Amino acid sequence: MFLHSLYSKDISFKVSNGRRAKAEKGEHLCKLAPYGYQKSTTEKNKLIVDEETTPIVRYVYELALGGLAQAQIAKRLNSENIDTPLVHRKKKVTHTSRGWTAKGEVNYWTTANVGKILRDIRYAGTMVNYRRTQIAPLNKKSKAVPRDEWVIVPDTHEGIVSMETYEAVQKMLPEIGTPVNIENRTLFSGKVFCGHCGYALRRQRGKYYYYDCLSHVYVSSEKHITDRVYEYAVKDVVLAAFKKTAELAVIIKSEMQTANKQSNTEQSGISEQLLKLSGKERQLSEQNARLFEDFAGGKTSKERYLELKSTLAAEIEKIMGQKTELESRVQSFQPVSETNHIIGLLDKLNGIQEVTPELAALLKRIDIFDSERMHTPYRR
């Protein structure tokens, strides 16, 4: 096992070094090409312009140079019914091919996806790799790499915009805010979404913290939350959901234990029946053997032998059929598992009085429809 681990790490390092060498040559190493490009079919790891989406990228840069803010650009693109990168990938059936989905990604243009295009230097013909890297060999999780450690190679592919245009737009863009880290994350960071449009809700500070939806800024026709939803209301609903889950978990566990007990009792009864049938089958087989001996010894006529043999064979066949049916019933019994993820919450939920970060981490997301109606699926 130790040698296998060393061998795997050695392979991992070699693969990593190989990818690094390709990155330094300016090759495109991602599974999918960025919006506006497609992967060349004749030259490996090479980007070529996508005639279908390239005009959209140029249009986004033109609007930015014209003085429109990112939100205004998004609203313009939506009003003109221009497909977003996500919608385009769905039409090409590649939206599930890259293995991950950006959190909060929606089917309409937003400040986020407009900004992503405007800040991506690849659109100026410069390749960027190693913006993220594995935490450790054999670990699939990744972490962000500082900008000064990125592998940047100019003039690797045809630019959709000139470097002059790209740099001019960068001077017009607002500074990127401080990334959220472990220290400044809030209780529900990255988990709160509009239940109508699916867009991530914005956390605002007033007398009390509240959430609101910005989708109306981009698409006026999109259904969304119109009222403020206060964070204390979200906590109350989530706490009530956890308490209800705890109650249901107790009931489910009790039902599972009852079902297992009944199953064990029924299996014991079937086992007894199988023993009796096996004993009876053995007795009939012994009778059949003695019958043949009597026939061979001249004690029984042929006609009588055949008649009795037929009767015994029918009884044995009947017993075998009964045994087969009972055995199939035994095989169908599956003990009800008590490792269900809801049951696993019992210890954490027992007697809870507030939503802690540990409990909030159990939530996959919180879809809010209004201050009282929310959907809170758990992580599995």
C-alpha positions in Angstrom: 0.0 0.0 0.0 2.9 2.4 0.9 4.7 1.6 -2.4 1.5 2.1 -4.3 1.0 5.5 -2.7 4.6 6.5 -3.6 4.1 5.3 -7.1 0.8 7.3 -7.4 2.4 10.4 -6.1 5.3 10.0 -8.5 2.9 9.7 -11.4 1.0 12.8 -10.1 4.2 14.9 -10.0 5.1 13.8 -13.5 1.7 14.7 -14.8 1.8 18.0 -13.0 5.3 18.8 -14.5 4.0 17.8 -17.9 1.0 20.2 -17.6 3.3 22.9 -16.4 5.5 22.5 -19.5 2.5 22.8 -21.7 1.3 25.8 -19.9 4.6 27.6 -20.4 4.3 26.9 -24.1 0.9 28.7 -24.0 -1.3 25.7 -24.7 -4.9 25.7 -23.6 -5.3 23.1 -20.8 -9.0 23.5 -19.8 -11.5 21.0 -21.0 -13.7 23.6 -22.7 -12.8 26.7 -24.6 -13.9 30.1 -23.2 -17.0 31.7 -24.6 -16.1 33.2 -28.0 -13.6 30.4 -28.8 -13.6 26.8 -29.6 -10.9 24.1 -29.5 -9.0 23.4 -32.7 -9.7 20.1 -34.3 -6.4 20.0 -36.1 -4.0 21.4 -33.5 -4.1 20.0 -29.9 -4.6 22.5 -27.1 -5.1 25.4 -29.5 -7.9 28.0 -29.4 -9.6 29.2 -32.5 -12.3 31.9 -32.7 -15.9 30.7 -32.7 -17.7 32.6 -35.5 -21.0 32.2 -33.7 -20.1 33.9 -30.4 -17.0 36.0 -31.3 -19.3 39.0 -32.4 -20.9 39.0 -29.0 -17.6 39.3 -27.2 -16.6 42.2 -29.4 -20.0 43.8 -28.8 -19.5 43.6 -25.0 -16.1 45.3 -25.3 -17.6 48.0 -27.6 -20.3 48.7 -25.1 -17.8 49.0 -22.3 -15.6 51.4 -24.4 -18.8 53.4 -25.1 -19.0 54.1 -21.3 -21.7 51.6 -20.3 -21.3 50.0 -16.8 -21.4 46.2 -16.5 -25.0 46.2 -15.3 -26.0 48.4 -18.2 -24.3 46.1 -20.6 -26.0 43.1 -19.1 -29.4 44.8 -19.4 -28.7 45.7 -23.0 -27.7 42.1 -23.9 -30.8 40.7 -22.2 -33.1 43.2 -24.0 -31.7 42.1 -27.3 -32.2 38.4 -26.4 -28.5 37.5 -26.8 -27.7 34.1 -25.4 -25.5 34.0 -22.3 -22.4 31.7 -22.1 -24.5 29.2 -20.1 -27.4 29.2 -22.6 -24.9 28.8 -25.4 -23.3 25.8 -23.7 -26.7 24.2 -23.1 -27.6 24.5 -26.8 -24.3 22.9 -27.7 -24.9 20.3 -24.9 -21.5 21.1 -23.3 -22.9 22.6 -20.1 -22.2 19.4 -18.1 -18.9 18.6 -19.8 -16.5 20.7 -17.8 -17.3 18.9 -14.5 -18.3 21.9 -12.5 -20.9 24.7 -12.5 -20.2 28.3 -11.4 -22.2 29.1 -8.3 -25.1 31.4 -9.1 -24.7 31.0 -12.8 -28.1 31.9 -14.5 -29.7 32.0 -17.9 -29.4 35.8 -18.3 -26.7 38.3 -18.5 -25.5 39.8 -15.2 -22.6 42.0 -13.9 -20.8 38.8 -13.1 -20.7 37.2 -16.5 -20.2 40.5 -18.3 -17.3 41.3 -16.0 -15.8 37.8 -16.5 -15.5 38.5 -20.3 -14.2 42.0 -19.8 -11.4 40.9 -17.4 -10.3 37.9 -19.3 -7.0 38.6 -21.1 -7.4 35.5 -23.3 -9.7 37.6 -25.5 -6.6 39.7 -26.4 -4.7 36.6 -27.6 -2.8 35.9 -24.4 -3.1 32.5 -22.7 -3.4 32.2 -19.0 -3.0 29.0 -17.0 -2.5 27.9 -13.4 -5.0 30.4 -11.9 -5.9 27.5 -9.7 -3.9 24.5 -8.5 -4.4 21.3 -6.6 -4.1 21.6 -2.8 -1.9 18.5 -2.8 -1.0 15.5 -5.1 -3.9 13.1 -5.4 -6.3 15.7 -3.9 -9.0 16.8 -6.4 -9.7 20.0 -4.4 -8.0 23.2 -5.7 -7.1 26.6 -4.5 -6.6 30.0 -6.1 -3.1 31.0 -7.1 -1.8 34.6 -6.6 -2.0 36.6 -9.8 1.8 37.0 -9.9 2.2 33.2 -10.1 -0.1 32.7 -13.1 1.5 31.3 -16.2 0.8 34.0 -18.8 2.0 33.6 -22.4 1.2 36.3 -25.0 0.3 35.8 -28.7 -0.7 32.2 -28.4 -3.9 32.4 -30.5 -6.0 34.9 -32.4 -7.3 37.7 -30.2 -11.0 38.7 -30.5 -10.1 42.2 -29.4 -6.7 44.0 -29.6 -4.5 44.3 -26.5 -5.0 48.1 -26.7 -8.8 47.6 -26.5 -8.4 45.2 -23.6 -6.1 47.5 -21.6 -8.4 50.5 -22.2 -11.3 48.6 -20.8 -9.4 47.5 -17.8 -8.8 51.1 -16.9 -12.6 51.7 -17.0 -13.5 48.7 -14.8 -14.1 49.1 -11.0 -11.6 47.5 -8.7 -12.4 43.9 -7.7 -13.5 43.7 -4.1 -11.6 41.8 -1.4 -12.2 38.0 -1.9 -14.4 36.4 0.8 -12.3 34.2 3.1 -13.0 32.0 6.0 -12.6 34.9 8.5 -15.2 37.2 6.9 -17.8 34.7 5.7 -21.3 35.1 7.1 -23.5 32.3 8.3 -25.2 31.7 5.0 -22.4 32.9 2.6 -22.9 31.4 -0.9 -26.1 29.6 0.0 -28.9 32.1 -0.4 -30.7 32.2 -3.8 -34.0 33.6 -5.2 -36.4 30.8 -5.4 -38.0 32.3 -8.5 -35.1 33.2 -10.8 -32.3 31.2 -9.1 -30.0 34.3 -8.9 -27.8 34.6 -5.8 -29.3 37.1 -3.4 -27.4 40.2 -2.2 -26.9 40.7 1.6 -27.5 44.3 2.6 -27.1 46.2 5.8 -29.9 48.3 7.2 -31.3 48.4 10.7 -31.2 44.6 10.3 -29.3 42.6 7.7 -31.6 41.6 4.8 -31.4 39.9 1.4 -32.8 41.2 -1.9 -32.7 40.0 -5.5 -31.0 42.0 -8.3 -32.3 40.1 -11.3 -34.8 42.9 -12.1 -31.8 45.1 -12.8 -30.9 42.8 -15.7 -34.3 41.3 -16.8 -37.4 43.3 -16.0 -39.7 40.5 -17.0 -38.0 37.9 -14.8 -40.0 36.8 -11.8 -38.1 37.5 -8.6 -38.4 38.4 -4.9 -39.6 42.0 -4.7 -39.6 42.5 -0.9 -36.7 42.5 1.5 -36.2 39.2 3.3 -34.5 39.8 6.7 -31.7 37.5 7.8 -33.3 36.9 11.2 -36.4 35.6 9.3 -34.2 33.2 7.3 -32.6 32.0 10.6 -36.0 31.4 12.1 -37.2 29.4 9.1 -34.0 27.4 8.9 -34.1 26.7 12.7 -37.7 25.5 12.4 -36.7 23.3 9.4 -33.9 21.7 11.5 -36.2 21.1 14.4 -38.8 19.5 12.1 -36.1 17.4 10.6 -35.0 16.2 14.1 -38.7 15.2 14.8 -39.0 13.4 11.6 -35.6 11.7 12.1 -36.8 10.2 15.4 -39.9 8.9 13.8 -38.0 7.5 10.8 -35.5 5.8 13.1 -38.3 4.2 15.1 -40.1 3.0 12.0 -36.8 1.6 10.7 -36.2 -0.3 13.9 -39.8 -1.7 13.9 -39.5 -2.7 10.2 -36.2 -4.5 10.9 -37.8 -6.3 13.9 -40.8 -7.4 11.8 -38.4 -8.5 9.0 -36.3 -10.6 11.4 -39.4 -12.2 12.9 -40.7 -13.1 9.4 -37.4 -14.4 8.3 -37.2 -16.7 11.4 -40.7 -18.1 10.5 -39.7 -18.7 6.9 -36.5 -20.5 8.1 -38.6 -22.8 10.2 -40.8 -23.6 7.2 -37.8 -24.3 5.1 -36.5 -26.8 7.7 -39.8 -28.6 7.8 -40.0 -28.7 4.0 -36.4 -30.0 3.7 -37.2 -32.8 6.2 -40.3 -33.8 4.3 -38.5 -33.7 1.0 -35.8 -36.0 2.5 -38.5 -38.5 3.8 -40.1 -38.6 0.3 -36.8 -39.3 -1.3 -36.1 -42.1 1.1 -39.6 -43.6 0.3 -38.8 -43.3 -3.4 -35.6 -45.2 -2.8 -37.3 -48.0 -0.8 -40.0 -48.2 -3.5 -37.4 -48.9 -6.1 -35.8 -51.6 -3.9 -39.2 -53.3 -3.5 -39.8 -53.2 -7.3 -36.3 -54.6 -8.0 -36.8 -57.3 -5.4 -40.2 -58.3 -6.9 -42.2 -57.2 -3.9 -44.1 -54.6 -6.0 -45.6 -54.9 -9.5 -44.5 -52.6 -12.3 -47.9 -50.9 -12.5 -48.0 -50.2 -8.8 -44.4 -49.0 -8.8 -45.0 -46.5 -11.6 -48.2 -45.3 -9.9 -46.5 -44.7 -6.5 -43.4 -43.2 -8.1 -45.5 -40.7 -10.0 -47.3 -39.7 -6.8 -44.0 -39.3 -4.9 -42.5 -37.3 -7.7 -45.5 -34.9 -7.8 -45.2 -34.3 -4.0 -41.4 -33.7 -4.2 -41.9 -31.2 -7.0 -44.6 -29.4 -5.0 -42.2 -29.2 -2.0 -39.4 -27.9 -4.2 -41.6 -25.2 -5.6 -42.6 -24.1 -2.1 -38.9 -24.0 -1.0 -38.0 -21.9 -4.1 -40.7 -19.4 -3.3 -39.7 -19.1 0.4 -36.0 -18.8 -0.5 -36.8 -16.0 -3.0 -38.7 -14.2 -0.2 -35.7 -14.5 2.1 -33.4 -13.0 -0.6 -35.8 -10.1 -1.0 -35.4 -9.1 2.6 -33.1 -6.1 2.9 -32.5 -4.6 6.3 -33.6 -1.0 6.5 -30.4 1.0 6.8 -30.1 3.4 9.7 -27.2 5.3 8.0 -29.7 7.5 6.2 -28.3 11.1 6.0 -31.3 12.4 8.0 -30.7 9.9 10.8 -27.1 11.1 10.9 -28.3 14.6 11.8 -29.9 13.4 15.1 -26.9 14.0 17.3 -26.3 17.5 15.8 -30.0 18.5 15.9 -30.9 17.2 19.3 -32.2 20.1 21.4 -30.9 22.9 19.1 -31.8 26.4 20.0 -29.9 28.3 17.2 -28.4 27.9 13.8 -24.6 27.4 14.2 -22.0 27.5 11.4 -21.7 23.7 11.8 -25.5 23.3 11.1 -25.5 25.9 8.3 -22.8 23.8 6.6 -25.3 20.9 6.4 -27.4 23.0 4.0 -26.8 22.7 0.3 -28.5 26.0 -0.4 -31.5 28.2 0.7 -34.0 29.0 -2.1 -36.2 31.9 -0.8 -39.6 32.6 -2.3 -40.7 35.0 0.4 -40.0 35.7 4.1 -41.9 32.5 5.1 -41.5 30.1 2.2 -38.1 28.7 1.6 -36.6 25.5 0.4 -33.6 24.1 2.3 -32.1 20.9 0.9 -29.4 19.2 2.9 -26.0 18.1 1.6 -25.7 14.3 1.3 
